[in-house]
Amino acid sequence: MSDTLSYLENEDGKFAIPCQIKIAEDCVEQGEFCDNKEDARDFVEADCWIFSGEGYFCCQCNEQVLRNIANLSTKKMI
């Protein structure tokens, strides 16, 4: 799986996983930089990021998605 994920690499050769959707105002944008790709994936999983099948998105963006869905549901009821 780690070969298909998008990773960021810094100048020190460390890896981080970016947030896939970046829609929340307080989006963290990327996970912590780690020594290797597996550790970067472990970090976002331990931080409870959501795996979409194509990448991960942070908890803040997940909350924004849920708020958007709730707003749509409310508008349909009116």
C-alpha positions as CSV (number, residue, x, y, z in Angstrom):
1,M,0.0,0.0,0.0
2,S,2.7,2.5,0.9
3,D,4.0,2.6,-2.8
4,T,0.7,4.0,-4.0
5,L,0.3,6.7,-1.3
6,S,1.5,10.3,-1.9
7,Y,4.4,11.3,0.4
8,L,6.3,14.5,1.0
9,E,10.1,14.3,1.4
10,N,12.0,17.0,3.1
11,E,15.6,18.1,2.6
12,D,16.7,15.6,5.3
13,G,15.2,12.6,3.4
14,K,12.4,12.2,5.9
15,F,8.8,11.4,4.8
16,A,5.4,12.8,5.7
17,I,1.9,12.0,4.4
18,P,-0.1,15.1,3.2
19,C,-3.8,15.6,4.0
20,Q,-5.6,14.5,0.8
21,I,-8.5,17.0,0.8
22,K,-7.3,20.1,2.8
23,I,-10.8,21.6,3.2
24,A,-10.8,22.6,6.9
25,E,-9.6,26.0,7.9
26,D,-7.5,24.3,10.6
27,C,-6.2,21.5,8.4
28,V,-2.8,20.3,9.6
29,E,-1.8,19.9,5.9
30,Q,0.7,17.0,6.5
31,G,1.7,14.5,9.1
32,E,4.9,14.6,11.0
33,F,8.1,13.9,9.0
34,C,9.5,10.5,9.9
35,D,12.6,8.5,9.0
36,N,10.8,6.3,6.5
37,K,7.4,5.9,4.7
38,E,6.2,3.1,7.0
39,D,6.7,5.3,10.0
40,A,5.0,8.2,8.3
41,R,2.0,6.0,7.6
42,D,2.0,4.7,11.2
43,F,2.1,8.3,12.5
44,V,-1.1,9.3,10.6
45,E,-2.9,6.1,11.6
46,A,-1.9,6.6,15.3
47,D,-3.2,10.2,15.0
48,C,-6.6,8.8,13.7
49,W,-6.4,10.1,10.1
50,I,-9.0,8.6,7.8
51,F,-7.8,6.4,4.9
52,S,-9.9,7.1,1.8
53,G,-8.5,4.3,-0.4
54,E,-6.3,6.8,-2.2
55,G,-4.7,8.7,0.6
56,Y,-5.4,10.0,4.2
57,F,-7.2,13.0,5.4
58,C,-6.8,14.6,8.8
59,C,-9.4,14.7,11.6
60,Q,-10.1,18.4,11.1
61,C,-11.0,17.8,7.4
62,N,-13.1,14.7,8.4
63,E,-15.0,16.9,10.8
64,Q,-15.6,19.5,8.1
65,V,-16.9,16.8,5.7
66,L,-19.3,15.7,8.4
67,R,-20.5,19.3,9.0
68,N,-21.0,19.7,5.2
69,I,-23.1,16.5,5.1
70,A,-25.1,17.7,8.1
71,N,-25.7,21.1,6.4
72,L,-26.9,19.3,3.2
73,S,-29.3,17.1,5.2
74,T,-30.7,20.1,7.0
75,K,-31.3,22.0,3.8
76,K,-33.1,19.0,2.3
77,M,-35.5,18.9,5.2
78,I,-36.6,22.6,4.8
